[in-house]
Amino acid sequence: MLRGEAPSEGDGERRARLVWSGRLLVRRLPVLLIVGGVAFGVGTPAGYTAAPFFSAAPLVAAPLFALRGTALTALAAVFGEIWVVLYRGGAAQDHGESATEVAMVLAVALSALGINRLVRSADVRPASLRDVSAAAQRAVLPTPPERLAGLAIAARYVGARAADRSGGDLYAVQETPHGVRLLVGDVRGKGLDAVRTAVIVIGAFREAAEQERTLEAVAGRLERALRREGGRRDGVEQAEGFTTAVLAEIPANGPSVLRVLNRGHPSPLLLTPDGGLRELLPGAPAPPLGLGEMAHRPDRPDETFFPAGALLLFFTDGVTGARDLLGRYYNPSGKLRGCRFPGPDVLVDTVVEDVARHTGGASADDMALLAVQRPMGV
């Protein structure tokens, strides 16, 4: 690449993949050490010890994982060492030496738990910065009413653990002359700048939802609001500022109809009372809000049947982008298919708790969820 030449998008993607691959390898290192310890213990004579492998695993896990992940690694290391000792039968090596090796791994495992607590307590200042963004985010995301135009509604916002990953997720619900209109979105970027943009998007939505006859006209108003905001910024922020969003409308004169307009956002899920699930994919892809000039066609909402008793779930990419210790993404469709929920509040709480279990309690990104249910007989 020539000096002074901006890196291409492909170069950036390759670097991002390399960085993520490196991080994934590091996060898998405790598992590899335990597996290596077992293999070493099985494949070497009794005079050789696998204790260094098992001792290293919890020490590596301590700064990387939450307490739960560190504790599971520590337990696996201790039991791995015990298994190797029992596998060798004790006859081929001194019992006192075996006991010493097990005691050493146990002591290191307990020390790793203490190290984990010290590392987490050192996160107090970043956590306070995160709390500022999260508090500002919650200030612009008031809890919607539990009932609106006969619909049951619930929303949740969960801030990211990392201070620089919080802020920018948004939702809004409004009853209008045209029916109940909803917005869920995610502003590019994080922190207080993203919260400021979220305020602009929500404000524009509340005004446009009341005044505009169609959902595509509402999207147009949001598009123009973001362009005005981008015009006040410089450089990359001006060129690349955008917001992924999904807008929805449940008409006042036809509550069994649902209109969805997706602008580059994770598709909402429709959960039927019999446990069925359908991902509401857009009929044609569309760019995020703020990048409307890239579209080759005007906005066209997709229309679907919204049966009585069904639940509609919106979420941001903090849900679909959540990874477990092996780097596997959380799949809400796979987790929720076949499940039945009595109401939207139970649905959103279940997803939040399930994501926390999937990630081991260390969410890398913030997430917002909004669920709507059309009760029976409405």
For each residue, the residues with C-beta under 8 A, 3 or more apart:
1: 5 7 11
2: 5
3:
4:
5: 1 2
6:
7: 1 11 12 15
8: 11 12
9: 12 13
10: 13 14
11: 1 7 8 14 15
12: 7 8 9 15 16
13: 9 10 16 17
14: 10 11 17 18
15: 7 11 12 18 19
16: 12 13 19 20
17: 13 14 20 21
18: 14 15 21 22
19: 15 16 22 23
20: 16 17 23 24
21: 17 18 24 25
22: 18 19 25 26
23: 19 20 26 27
24: 20 21 27 28 327
25: 21 22 28 29
26: 22 23 29 64
27: 23 24 30 64 65 325 327
28: 24 25 31 32 325 326 327
29: 25 26 32 33 57 60
30: 27 33 34 57 58 60 61 64 65 73
31: 28 34 35 57 73 325
32: 28 29 35 36
33: 29 30 36 37 53 54 56 57 60 77
34: 30 31 37 38 53 54 57 73 76 77 80
35: 31 32 38 39
36: 32 33 39 40 53
37: 33 34 40 41 50 51 52 53 54 57 77 80 81 84
38: 34 35 41 42 50 80 83 84
39: 35 36 42 43
40: 36 37 43 44 48 50 53
41: 37 38 44 50 83 84 87 88
42: 38 39 84 87
43: 39 40
44: 40 41 48 50
45: 48 92
46: 88 92 93
47: 93
48: 40 44 45
49: 52 101
50: 37 38 40 41 44 53 54 80 81 84
51: 37 54 55 81 101 104 105
52: 37 49 55 56
53: 33 34 36 37 40 50 56 57
54: 33 34 37 50 51 57 77 78 80 81 105
55: 51 52 58 59 77 104 105 108 109
56: 33 52 53 59 60
57: 29 30 31 33 34 37 53 54 60 61 73 76 77
58: 30 55 61 62 70 73 74 77 108 109 112 113
59: 55 56 62 108 111 112 115
60: 29 30 33 56 57 63 64
61: 30 57 58 64 65 69 70 73 74 112 116
62: 58 59 65 70 112 113 115 116 119
63: 60 115 116 119
64: 26 27 30 60 61 69
65: 27 30 61 62 68 69 70 73 116 325 360 362
66: 69 70 116 120 360 361 362
67: 70 71 113 116 117 120 361
68: 65 71 72 360 361
69: 61 64 65 66 72 73 325 360 362
70: 58 61 62 65 66 67 73 74 112 113 116
71: 67 68 74 75 113
72: 68 69 75 76
73: 30 31 34 57 58 61 65 69 70 76 77 112
74: 58 61 70 71 77 78 109 110 112 113
75: 71 72 78 79 109
76: 34 57 72 73 79 80
77: 33 34 37 54 55 57 58 73 74 80 81 105 108 109
78: 54 74 75 81 82 102 105 106 109
79: 75 76 82 83
80: 34 37 38 50 54 76 77 83 84
81: 37 50 51 54 77 78 84 85 101 102 105
82: 78 79 85 86 102
83: 38 41 79 80 86 87
84: 37 38 41 42 50 80 81 87 88
85: 81 82 88 90 98 101 102
86: 82 83 89 90
87: 41 42 83 84
88: 41 46 84 85 92 93 98
89: 86 92
90: 85 86 93 95 98
91:
92: 45 46 88 89
93: 46 47 88 90 97 98
94: 97 98
95: 90 98 99
96: 99 100
97: 93 94 100 101
98: 85 88 90 93 94 95 101 102
99: 95 96 102 103
100: 96 97 103 104
101: 49 51 81 85 97 98 104 105
102: 78 81 82 85 98 99 105 106
103: 99 100 106 107
104: 51 55 100 101 107 108
105: 51 54 55 77 78 81 101 102 108 109
106: 78 102 103 109 110
107: 103 104 110 111
108: 55 58 59 77 104 105 111 112
109: 55 58 74 75 77 78 105 106 112 113
110: 74 106 107 113 114
111: 59 107 108 114 115
112: 58 59 61 62 70 73 74 108 109 115 116
113: 58 62 67 70 71 74 109 110 116 117
114: 110 111 117 118
115: 59 62 63 111 112 118 119
116: 61 62 63 65 66 67 70 112 113 119 120
117: 67 113 114 120 121
118: 114 115 121 122
119: 62 63 115 116 122 123
120: 66 67 116 117 123
121: 117 118 124
122: 118 119
123: 119 120 126 127
124: 121 127 128
125: 128 129
126: 123 129 130 162 163
127: 123 124 130 131 163
128: 124 125 131 132
129: 125 126 132 133 163
130: 126 127 133 134 159 160 161 162 163 166
131: 127 128 134 135 159
132: 128 129 135 136 192
133: 129 130 136 137 159 163 166 167 190 191 192 195
134: 130 131 137 138 157 159 166 167 366
135: 131 132 138 139
136: 132 133 139 140 167 192 195
137: 133 134 140 141 157 159 166 167 168 169 195 198 366
138: 134 135 141 157
139: 135 136
140: 136 137 170 195 198 199 202
141: 137 138 155 157 170 171 202 368
142:
143: 155
144: 148 153 154 155 171 172 173 370
145: 148 153 173
146: 152 153 154 345
147: 150 151 152 153
148: 144 145 151 153 173 175 180
149: 175 179 180 250 252 255
150: 147 255 374 375 378
151: 147 148 180 250 255 372 373 374 375 378
152: 146 147 343 344 372 373 375
153: 144 145 146 147 148 173 344 370 371 372 373
154: 144 146 343 344 345 347 348 370 371
155: 141 143 144 171 173 348 368 369 370 371
156: 348 349 352 368 369
157: 134 137 138 141 169 171 366 367 368 369
158: 318 352 355 363 366 367 368
159: 130 131 133 134 137 166 167 366
160: 130 165 166 190 318 363 364 365 366
161: 130 165 362 363 364
162: 126 130 165 166 364
163: 126 127 129 130 133 166
164: 190 191
165: 160 161 162 190 364 365 366
166: 130 133 134 137 159 160 162 163 190 191 366
167: 133 134 136 137 159 187 190 191 192 193 194 195 198 366
168: 137 186 187 188 189 190 191 194 195 197 198 366
169: 137 157 185 186 187 198 316 318 366 367 368
170: 140 141 183 184 185 186 187 198 201 202 368
171: 141 144 155 157 182 183 184 185 314 368 370
172: 144 182 183 202 205 206
173: 144 145 148 153 155 180 181 182 183 370 372
174: 180 181 182 205 206 209 210
175: 148 149 179 180
176: 179 180 181 209 210
177: 210 252
178: 181 209 212 213 249 251 252
179: 149 175 176 249 250 251 252 253
180: 148 149 151 173 174 175 176 249 250 252 372
181: 173 174 176 178 205 209 215 218 247 248 249 250
182: 171 172 173 174 247 248 249 250 314 370 372
183: 170 171 172 173 201 202 205 209 245 246 247 248
184: 170 171 245 246 265 268 314 315 316 368 370
185: 169 170 171 198 201 243 244 245 246 265 289 316
186: 168 169 170 243 244 245 265 316 317 318 368
187: 167 168 169 170 194 197 198 201 243
188: 168 194 240 241 242 243 244 288
189: 168 193 194 197 237 241
190: 133 160 164 165 166 167 168 194 366
191: 133 164 166 167 168 194 195
192: 132 133 136 167 195 196
193: 167 189 196 197 237
194: 167 168 187 188 189 190 191 197 198
195: 133 136 137 140 167 168 191 192 198 199
196: 192 193 199 200
197: 168 187 189 193 194 200 201 226 229 241 243
198: 137 140 167 168 169 170 185 187 194 195 201 202
199: 140 195 196 202 203
200: 196 197 203 204 225 226 229
201: 170 183 185 187 197 198 204 205 222 225 226 243 245 289
202: 140 141 170 172 183 198 199 205 206
203: 199 200 206 207 225
204: 200 201 207 208 221 222 225
205: 172 174 181 183 201 202 208 209 218 221 222 247
206: 172 174 202 203 209 210
207: 203 204 210 211 221
208: 204 205 211 212 217 218 221 222
209: 174 176 178 181 183 205 206 212 218
210: 174 176 177 206 207
211: 207 208
212: 178 208 209 215 217 218 220 221
213: 178 217
214: 217 218 301
215: 181 212 218 219 247 248 249 259 261 299 301
216: 219 220 261 298 299 300 301
217: 208 212 213 214 220 221
218: 181 205 208 209 212 214 215 221 222 247
219: 215 216 222 223 245 247 261 263 289 299
220: 212 216 217 223 224 292 299
221: 204 205 207 208 212 217 218 224 225
222: 201 204 205 208 218 219 225 226 243 245 289
223: 219 220 226 227 289 290 292
224: 220 221 227 228
225: 200 201 203 204 221 222 228 229
226: 197 200 201 222 223 229 230 241 242 243 289 290
227: 223 224 230 231 290
228: 224 225 231 232
229: 197 200 225 226 232 233 241
230: 226 227 233 237 238 239 241 290
231: 227 228 238
232: 228 229
233: 229 230 237 238 241
234: 237 238
235: 238 239
236: 239 240
237: 189 193 230 233 234 240 241
238: 230 231 233 234 235 241
239: 230 235 236
240: 188 236 237
241: 188 189 197 226 229 230 233 237 238 290
242: 188 226 264 287 288 289 290 291
243: 185 186 187 188 197 201 222 226 263 288 289 290
244: 185 186 188 263 264 265 266 288 289 317
245: 183 184 185 186 201 219 222 263 264 265 288 289
246: 183 184 185 260 261 262 263 265 266 267 268 314
247: 181 182 183 205 215 218 219 260 261 263 301
248: 181 182 183 215 258 259 260 261 268 312 314
249: 178 179 180 181 182 215 258 259 301
250: 149 151 179 180 181 182 255 257 258 259 306 372 374
251: 178 179 254 255 257 259
252: 149 177 178 179 180 255
253: 179
254: 251 257
255: 149 150 151 250 251 252 306 374 378
256: 305 306 307 308 374
257: 250 251 254 303 304 305 306
258: 248 249 250 270 303 304 305 306 312
259: 215 248 249 250 251 301 302 303
260: 246 247 248 268 280 282 301 302 303 304
261: 215 216 219 246 247 248 286 299 300 301 302
262: 246 265 267 280 282 286 302
263: 219 243 244 245 246 247 286 287 288 289 299
264: 242 244 245 285 286 287 288 289 291
265: 184 185 186 244 245 246 262 288 316 317
266: 244 246 315 316 317 319 320
267: 246 262 279 280 281 282
268: 184 246 248 260 279 280 312 313 314 315
269: 277 278 279 280 312 313 332 333 336
270: 258 277 278 279 280 304 306 310 311 312 313
271: 275 276 277 310 311 312 313 336 339 341 347
272: 275 276 277 278 307 309 310
273: 307 308 309 310 340
274: 340
275: 271 272 337 338 339 340
276: 271 272 337
277: 269 270 271 272 333 336 337 338
278: 269 270 272
279: 267 268 269 270 333
280: 260 262 267 268 269 270 302 304
281: 267
282: 260 262 267 285 286 302
283: 300 302
284: 297 300
285: 264 282
286: 261 262 263 264 282 295 299
287: 242 263 264 291 292 294 295
288: 188 242 243 244 245 263 264 265 291
289: 185 201 219 222 223 226 242 243 244 245 263 264 292
290: 223 226 227 230 241 242 243
291: 242 264 287 288 294 295
292: 220 223 287 289 295
293:
294: 287 291
295: 286 287 291 292 298 299
296:
297: 284 300
298: 216 295
299: 215 216 219 220 261 263 286 295
300: 216 261 283 284 297
301: 214 215 216 247 249 259 260 261
302: 259 260 261 262 280 282 283
303: 257 258 259 260
304: 257 258 260 270 280
305: 256 257 258
306: 250 255 256 257 258 270 310 312 374
307: 256 272 273 310 374
308: 256 273 374 375 376 377 378
309: 272 273 373 374 375 376
310: 270 271 272 273 306 307 373 374
311: 270 271 341 344 347 371 372 373
312: 248 258 268 269 270 271 306 371 372 373 374
313: 268 269 270 271 332 336 347 348 351 369 370 371
314: 171 182 184 246 248 268 369 370 371
315: 184 266 268 318 319 320 332 351 367 368 369 370
316: 169 184 185 186 265 266 319 366 367 368 369
317: 186 244 265 266 320 321 365 367
318: 158 160 169 186 315 321 322 363 365 366 367 368
319: 266 315 316 322 330 332 351 355 367 369
320: 266 315 317 329 330 331 332
321: 317 318 329 330 364 365
322: 318 319 329 330 355 358 359 363 364 365 367
323: 327 328 329 330 358 359 364
324: 327 328 330 358 359 360
325: 27 28 31 65 69 360
326: 28
327: 24 27 28 323 324
328: 323 324
329: 320 321 322 323
330: 319 320 321 322 323 324 335 354 355 358 359
331: 320 334 335
332: 269 313 315 319 320 335 336 351
333: 269 277 279 336 337
334: 331 337
335: 330 331 332 339 351 354
336: 269 271 277 313 332 333 339 347 351
337: 275 276 277 333 334
338: 275 277
339: 271 275 335 336 350
340: 273 274 275
341: 271 311 344 346 347 350
342: 346
343: 152 154 346 347 373
344: 152 153 154 311 341 347 348 371 372 373
345: 146 154 348 349 371
346: 341 342 343 349 350
347: 154 271 311 313 336 341 343 344 350 351 371
348: 154 155 156 313 344 345 351 352 369 370 371
349: 156 345 346 352 353
350: 339 341 346 347 353 354
351: 313 315 319 332 335 336 347 348 354 355 369
352: 156 158 348 349 355 356 367 369
353: 349 350 356 357
354: 330 335 350 351 357 358
355: 158 319 322 330 351 352 358 359 363 367
356: 352 353 359 361 363
357: 353 354 360
358: 322 323 324 330 354 355
359: 322 323 324 330 355 356 362 363 364
360: 65 66 68 69 324 325 357
361: 66 67 68 356
362: 65 66 69 161 359
363: 158 160 161 318 322 355 356 359 366 367
364: 160 161 162 165 321 322 323 359
365: 160 165 317 318 321 322
366: 134 137 157 158 159 160 165 166 167 168 169 190 316 318 363
367: 157 158 169 315 316 317 318 319 322 352 355 363
368: 141 155 156 157 158 169 170 171 184 186 315 316 318
369: 155 156 157 313 314 315 316 319 348 351 352
370: 144 153 154 155 171 173 182 184 313 314 315 348
371: 153 154 155 311 312 313 314 344 345 347 348
372: 151 152 153 173 180 182 250 311 312 344
373: 151 152 153 309 310 311 312 343 344
374: 150 151 250 255 256 306 307 308 309 310 312 378
375: 150 151 152 308 309 378
376: 308 309
377: 308
378: 150 151 255 308 374 375
